[in-house]
Amino acid sequence: MEINKNNNNSLINQVEYIVYDEFKNILDLSVCSNELIKIYYNINNSSILNISYINYYNNIGIDIFNINDTFFNDICYPYSEGDSDMILKDRVNDIYQNYSLCDSNCEYENIDIQNMTITCNCFVKTEIVATIEEPTFKKIIFGIFEDSTFGVIKCYKLVFNLNKKNNIGFWMFLIVILLHIPFIINYIIYKERPIKKYIKEEMIKYHYIEKKNNPKKERIK
């Protein structure tokens, strides 16, 4: 039995069912209450969906109805629009489609735009609920999308995988790294001795200390 939820943000009707044996006796489904079954819901209002938008992301392996998709959670998942990279928070705000896709005891699996169905993994219902349930929506905690300098360290493999030819940011970063190399080598060889020498000369220049006649015995602490 399908119950219309009458909600524009719900893509499905509520599904209720009972099971009979061959003698038309209602079976007790409580013994199956912890079992998962697949329910294929018909999309009840396809007019609110942007089919070309959905197909575009499907073709590049992104399910814009699934908040658990790596596209919305993995900081190392590369994606850009135009010349700008899109951070996780913006992907959720601008791309994720937060519709009610399953009943309350179910977990969304996928959407089939060609057949206009949604597949959900559901726990077996033990009784029919005649009242209309409120649509269920995924709760999004934006705190997990906060920028982290250290969080991008795990994306080091992208340095070797991305196409660098037109990546201006990569080349600028590479130049900065190369400019640092002489300073690092200089520090390894001379350490802080040039700095100490400079400080000493400045202190003598401004008469904070006096220059000794025998510099060999002079030590800088």
C-alpha positions as CSV (number, residue, x, y, z in Angstrom):
1,M,0.0,0.0,0.0
2,E,1.3,3.4,-0.9
3,I,0.4,6.6,1.0
4,N,0.9,9.9,-0.6
5,K,3.0,12.2,1.6
6,N,1.8,15.4,0.0
7,N,5.2,17.0,0.4
8,N,7.0,18.7,-2.5
9,N,10.4,17.8,-0.9
10,S,9.5,14.1,-0.8
11,L,10.2,12.1,-4.0
12,I,8.4,9.0,-2.8
13,N,5.2,7.8,-1.3
14,Q,5.1,6.0,2.0
15,V,5.1,2.2,1.5
16,E,3.3,-0.2,3.9
17,Y,2.9,-3.9,3.6
18,I,1.9,-7.2,5.3
19,V,2.7,-10.7,4.3
20,Y,0.3,-13.7,4.0
21,D,1.0,-17.4,3.9
22,E,-0.7,-19.7,1.4
23,F,-3.7,-20.0,3.7
24,K,-4.2,-16.2,3.7
25,N,-3.0,-15.9,7.3
26,I,-1.0,-12.8,8.2
27,L,2.5,-13.7,9.1
28,D,4.3,-12.3,12.1
29,L,7.1,-10.2,10.7
30,S,8.6,-9.4,14.1
31,V,11.0,-12.4,13.7
32,C,12.4,-10.5,10.7
33,S,12.6,-7.0,12.3
34,N,16.4,-6.9,12.2
35,E,16.5,-8.0,8.5
36,L,17.2,-5.6,5.7
37,I,15.2,-5.7,2.5
38,K,15.4,-3.6,-0.7
39,I,12.4,-1.5,-1.5
40,Y,12.2,0.1,-4.9
41,Y,10.2,3.3,-4.7
42,N,8.6,5.0,-7.7
43,I,9.5,8.7,-8.0
44,N,6.1,10.4,-7.5
45,N,7.0,13.8,-8.8
46,S,9.7,13.9,-11.4
47,S,8.8,17.4,-12.5
48,I,10.8,18.9,-9.7
49,L,14.0,17.1,-10.8
50,N,16.6,18.6,-13.1
51,I,17.2,15.5,-15.2
52,S,20.1,16.8,-17.2
53,Y,21.8,18.1,-14.0
54,I,21.4,14.7,-12.4
55,N,22.7,12.8,-15.5
56,Y,25.7,15.2,-15.8
57,Y,26.9,14.2,-12.3
58,N,26.0,10.6,-12.8
59,N,28.2,10.4,-15.8
60,I,31.2,11.6,-13.8
61,G,30.5,9.1,-11.0
62,I,28.8,11.5,-8.5
63,D,25.5,10.8,-6.8
64,I,24.2,14.2,-5.9
65,F,21.4,12.7,-3.7
66,N,23.9,10.8,-1.5
67,I,25.4,13.0,1.2
68,N,27.8,10.1,2.0
69,D,29.3,10.2,-1.5
70,T,33.0,10.8,-1.4
71,F,32.4,13.9,-3.5
72,F,30.8,15.6,-0.5
73,N,33.2,14.2,2.1
74,D,36.7,13.6,0.8
75,I,38.9,16.7,0.8
76,C,41.1,15.0,-1.7
77,Y,38.4,14.5,-4.3
78,P,39.4,17.1,-7.0
79,Y,36.5,19.2,-8.4
80,S,36.4,22.7,-9.9
81,E,33.9,24.8,-11.8
82,G,35.5,27.3,-14.2
83,D,38.9,28.2,-12.9
84,S,38.1,27.8,-9.2
85,D,38.2,24.7,-7.0
86,M,35.1,24.0,-5.0
87,I,35.4,23.2,-1.3
88,L,33.3,20.6,0.4
89,K,30.9,23.0,2.0
90,D,30.1,24.7,-1.3
91,R,29.5,21.3,-2.9
92,V,26.9,20.5,-0.3
93,N,25.3,24.0,-0.5
94,D,25.2,24.2,-4.3
95,I,25.1,20.6,-5.6
96,Y,23.7,18.2,-3.0
97,Q,19.9,17.5,-3.5
98,N,18.4,17.1,-0.1
99,Y,15.1,15.4,-0.8
100,S,13.3,12.9,1.3
101,L,14.2,9.6,-0.6
102,C,13.2,6.8,1.8
103,D,11.0,5.9,4.7
104,S,12.2,6.5,8.2
105,N,13.5,2.9,8.7
106,C,15.5,2.9,5.5
107,E,18.8,4.0,4.1
108,Y,19.2,5.4,0.6
109,E,21.2,3.3,-1.9
110,N,20.8,4.8,-5.3
111,I,18.5,6.5,-7.8
112,D,17.6,5.2,-11.3
113,I,16.6,8.2,-13.5
114,Q,15.9,6.0,-16.5
115,N,13.3,3.9,-14.7
116,M,12.3,6.7,-12.2
117,T,12.9,4.6,-9.1
118,I,14.8,5.0,-5.9
119,T,16.4,2.0,-4.1
120,C,16.5,1.9,-0.3
121,N,17.7,-0.7,2.2
122,C,15.0,-1.0,4.8
123,F,14.4,-2.9,8.0
124,V,11.3,-5.1,7.8
125,K,8.2,-3.4,9.1
126,T,6.3,-5.5,11.7
127,E,3.0,-3.6,11.3
128,I,1.2,-1.3,9.0
129,V,1.3,2.4,9.9
130,A,-1.8,4.2,8.5
131,T,-0.7,7.7,9.5
132,I,1.5,9.7,7.2
133,E,5.1,9.9,8.4
134,E,7.0,13.1,8.2
135,P,9.5,13.1,5.4
136,T,13.1,12.3,6.5
137,F,16.0,14.4,5.5
138,K,19.7,14.0,6.0
139,K,21.2,16.2,8.7
140,I,24.3,18.0,7.5
141,I,26.9,19.1,10.1
142,F,28.9,21.9,8.4
143,G,31.5,21.8,11.1
144,I,33.1,18.8,9.5
145,F,33.8,20.9,6.4
146,E,35.9,23.5,8.1
147,D,39.1,24.3,6.3
148,S,42.2,22.6,7.8
149,T,45.8,23.2,6.8
150,F,46.8,19.8,8.0
151,G,43.8,18.1,6.5
152,V,45.2,18.4,3.0
153,I,48.4,16.6,3.8
154,K,46.7,13.3,3.1
155,C,46.2,14.4,-0.4
156,Y,49.9,14.3,-1.3
157,K,49.2,11.6,-3.9
158,L,47.4,14.2,-6.1
159,V,50.7,16.0,-6.6
160,F,51.7,13.1,-8.8
161,N,48.3,12.4,-10.4
162,L,46.9,15.7,-11.5
163,N,47.6,17.3,-14.9
164,K,50.1,20.0,-14.1
165,K,50.3,21.7,-17.5
166,N,47.5,24.2,-17.0
167,N,47.6,24.2,-13.2
168,I,48.9,27.8,-12.3
169,G,48.7,27.1,-8.6
170,F,51.0,24.1,-8.9
171,W,53.7,26.0,-10.8
172,M,53.6,29.0,-8.4
173,F,53.9,26.6,-5.4
174,L,56.8,24.7,-7.1
175,I,58.7,28.0,-7.8
176,V,58.3,29.0,-4.1
177,I,59.6,25.6,-3.0
178,L,62.6,25.9,-5.4
179,L,63.4,29.4,-4.0
180,H,63.6,28.0,-0.5
181,I,66.2,25.3,-1.4
182,P,69.3,27.6,-1.4
183,F,68.2,29.0,2.0
184,I,67.8,25.5,3.4
185,I,71.2,24.4,2.1
186,N,72.8,27.6,3.5
187,Y,71.3,27.0,7.0
188,I,72.5,23.3,7.0
189,I,76.1,24.4,6.2
190,Y,76.4,27.6,8.3
191,K,73.4,27.3,10.7
192,E,72.9,30.5,12.8
193,R,76.5,31.8,12.6
194,P,75.8,34.5,10.1
195,I,72.9,35.7,12.2
196,K,75.1,35.8,15.3
197,K,77.8,37.7,13.4
198,Y,75.2,40.2,12.1
199,I,73.8,40.8,15.6
200,K,77.2,41.3,17.1
201,E,78.2,43.8,14.4
202,E,75.0,45.8,15.0
203,M,75.5,45.8,18.8
204,I,79.1,47.1,18.3
205,K,77.9,49.7,15.8
206,Y,75.4,51.1,18.3
207,H,77.8,50.8,21.3
208,Y,75.8,48.1,23.1
209,I,79.1,46.2,23.5
210,E,82.7,47.1,23.0
211,K,84.9,45.5,20.3
212,K,87.7,43.6,21.9
213,N,91.3,43.7,20.6
214,N,91.7,40.0,20.5
215,P,88.6,38.7,18.5
216,K,89.9,35.1,18.6
217,K,89.0,34.9,22.3
218,E,85.7,36.5,21.8
219,R,82.7,34.2,21.9
220,I,79.1,34.7,21.1
221,K,76.7,32.9,23.3
